[in-house]
């Protein structure tokens, strides 16, 4: 088993765990990207707007599975959420995440 296999299995396990605990799917792409296509039931807060919504996100009392187009913005968003005491995991691209859900 290679490093990538290990990482993707861990990511899948984390996503399934978060899903079983009622996680909210948070799409951090731009509003335009989100309107073009997204996971049904997901919430859209562009990565550039996360700071403005941090108090609201803290009140949800649920973990977040964060996605974007490729996994780069969502990785940065997850780090920001974790620093602010919000439980989150990187779901990667919304297209791949949709296949897991």
Secondary structure by P-SEA (a helix, b strand, c coil): ccaaaaaaaaaaaaaaaaaaabbbbbbcccaaaaaacccccbbbbccccccccaaaaaaccbbbbcccccaaaaaaaaaaaaaacbbbbbcccaaaaaaac
